[in-house]
């Protein structure tokens, strides 16, 4: 299965009303603004989209709203983050019917599978849908490593096409390429090792902080593509204090707060998350305001 996924794919936020019901209109506005700013794809209902805080019907409503506003301008992927294979397969089928262009498939939530169980989970979901699938490797967050043996075992499954690599060790990109060649399209998935990943073979970047600073994210990738490593490094060094937020447990609150400061969305989050308070809130506000005041020329 051939795909043309590349470039900057923000994991978009799910916007909320004051009563914390889903604000579909503002979610659509946020997504439309990102596309107008030049992103190459969007991922609805990832971690930043608060997937696991939403009911099944809410997830589908958000996905349908995103598909509607995108109107085929860029690929729309949706996170598949469920407790078990049956639920994941059912959501994958519903996402396909809703018009998604692909899936970002996570390991099972809560239960940490053995390798053969992880292979069975990914294989089972893949068999349930014709959509292309990006696997999501994030061992610090989900305590599961998609290792080389797993990737080799999954290689015959044609619609498993990509890997979002969010391990904090950039050596993983080289190890994966050495193990499976170009079998999977690689995406950098952790913001503060994005440039390393792109330089080492990733074709794209699934990003959180792009929600607040999309033009700079697109500019970084564009600079690297045209071989202007000095400009890419300049943008990356300017961006790095904010990019570190993507590796913290409060990334959703931090990204939504940054989005709000930049006039792009609301910081409201679903419980058990709560908006940042105290010193942490002040720290993030200062970081965003400094970044906004020192934006590099593109």
ChimeraX attribute file (.defattr): number of C-alpha atoms within 10 A of each C-alpha:
attribute: neighborCount
match mode: 1-to-1
recipient: residues
	/A:1	10
	/A:2	9
	/A:3	12
	/A:4	8
	/A:5	20
	/A:6	19
	/A:7	23
	/A:8	26
	/A:9	31
	/A:10	28
	/A:11	27
	/A:12	29
	/A:13	29
	/A:14	31
	/A:15	27
	/A:16	20
	/A:17	13
	/A:18	11
	/A:19	8
	/A:20	12
	/A:21	11
	/A:22	19
	/A:23	15
	/A:24	20
	/A:25	14
	/A:26	18
	/A:27	24
	/A:28	21
	/A:29	16
	/A:30	21
	/A:31	28
	/A:32	16
	/A:33	14
	/A:34	24
	/A:35	19
	/A:36	11
	/A:37	15
	/A:38	16
	/A:39	22
	/A:40	20
	/A:41	27
	/A:42	24
	/A:43	27
	/A:44	33
	/A:45	26
	/A:46	24
	/A:47	18
	/A:48	25
	/A:49	25
	/A:50	21
	/A:51	21
	/A:52	18
	/A:53	16
	/A:54	16
	/A:55	10
	/A:56	12
	/A:57	9
	/A:58	15
	/A:59	24
	/A:60	18
	/A:61	14
	/A:62	24
	/A:63	27
	/A:64	19
	/A:65	18
	/A:66	29
	/A:67	23
	/A:68	13
	/A:69	15
	/A:70	18
	/A:71	11
	/A:72	13
	/A:73	13
	/A:74	17
	/A:75	20
	/A:76	22
	/A:77	29
	/A:78	31
	/A:79	30
	/A:80	29
	/A:81	22
	/A:82	20
	/A:83	15
	/A:84	15
	/A:85	19
	/A:86	14
	/A:87	15
	/A:88	25
	/A:89	21
	/A:90	16
	/A:91	24
	/A:92	27
	/A:93	16
	/A:94	15
	/A:95	24
	/A:96	17
	/A:97	11
	/A:98	16
	/A:99	17
	/A:100	24
	/A:101	19
	/A:102	26
	/A:103	27
	/A:104	23
	/A:105	27
	/A:106	24
	/A:107	30
	/A:108	22
	/A:109	15
	/A:110	11
	/A:111	12
	/A:112	14
	/A:113	17
	/A:114	11
	/A:115	16
	/A:116	10
	/A:117	13
	/A:118	20
	/A:119	18
	/A:120	15
	/A:121	21
	/A:122	23
	/A:123	17
	/A:124	15
	/A:125	24
	/A:126	23
	/A:127	14
	/A:128	15
	/A:129	21
	/A:130	17
	/A:131	22
	/A:132	21
	/A:133	26
	/A:134	26
	/A:135	25
	/A:136	25
	/A:137	22
	/A:138	20
	/A:139	15
	/A:140	12
	/A:141	12
	/A:142	16
	/A:143	14
	/A:144	20
	/A:145	19
	/A:146	19
	/A:147	14
	/A:148	16
	/A:149	14
	/A:150	15
	/A:151	19
	/A:152	13
	/A:153	13
	/A:154	18
	/A:155	15
	/A:156	10
	/A:157	13
	/A:158	15
	/A:159	21
	/A:160	29
	/A:161	22
	/A:162	22
	/A:163	24
	/A:164	24
	/A:165	29
	/A:166	26
	/A:167	22
	/A:168	17
	/A:169	12
	/A:170	19
	/A:171	12
	/A:172	17
	/A:173	23
	/A:174	14
	/A:175	13
	/A:176	22
	/A:177	18
	/A:178	11
	/A:179	15
	/A:180	14
	/A:181	11
	/A:182	12
	/A:183	18
	/A:184	19
	/A:185	22
	/A:186	27
	/A:187	30
	/A:188	29
	/A:189	28
	/A:190	26
	/A:191	26
	/A:192	24
	/A:193	21
	/A:194	27
	/A:195	20
	/A:196	16
	/A:197	27
	/A:198	21
	/A:199	15
	/A:200	17
	/A:201	17
	/A:202	25
	/A:203	20
	/A:204	23
	/A:205	31
	/A:206	26
	/A:207	26
	/A:208	31
	/A:209	29
	/A:210	24
	/A:211	27
	/A:212	25
	/A:213	22
	/A:214	23
	/A:215	16
	/A:216	22
	/A:217	26
	/A:218	20
	/A:219	20
	/A:220	25
	/A:221	27
	/A:222	17
	/A:223	17
	/A:224	17
	/A:225	15
	/A:226	9
	/A:227	11
	/A:228	13
	/A:229	15
	/A:230	11
	/A:231	19
	/A:232	22
	/A:233	15
	/A:234	13
	/A:235	21
	/A:236	22
	/A:237	13
	/A:238	16
	/A:239	24
	/A:240	15
	/A:241	16
	/A:242	23
	/A:243	23
	/A:244	15
	/A:245	21
	/A:246	21
	/A:247	19
	/A:248	11
	/A:249	10
	/A:250	15
	/A:251	18
	/A:252	26
	/A:253	22
	/A:254	27
	/A:255	28
	/A:256	29
	/A:257	25
	/A:258	25
	/A:259	22
	/A:260	16
	/A:261	17
	/A:262	16
	/A:263	10
	/A:264	20
	/A:265	23
	/A:266	23
	/A:267	21
	/A:268	22
	/A:269	25
	/A:270	18
	/A:271	10
	/A:272	6
	/A:273	13
	/A:274	13
	/A:275	16
	/A:276	21
	/A:277	9
	/A:278	7
	/A:279	9
	/A:280	12
	/A:281	15
	/A:282	11
	/A:283	13
	/A:284	20
	/A:285	17
	/A:286	12
	/A:287	15
	/A:288	23
	/A:289	13
	/A:290	13
	/A:291	17
	/A:292	14
	/A:293	8
	/A:294	11
	/A:295	13
	/A:296	15
	/A:297	9
	/A:298	13
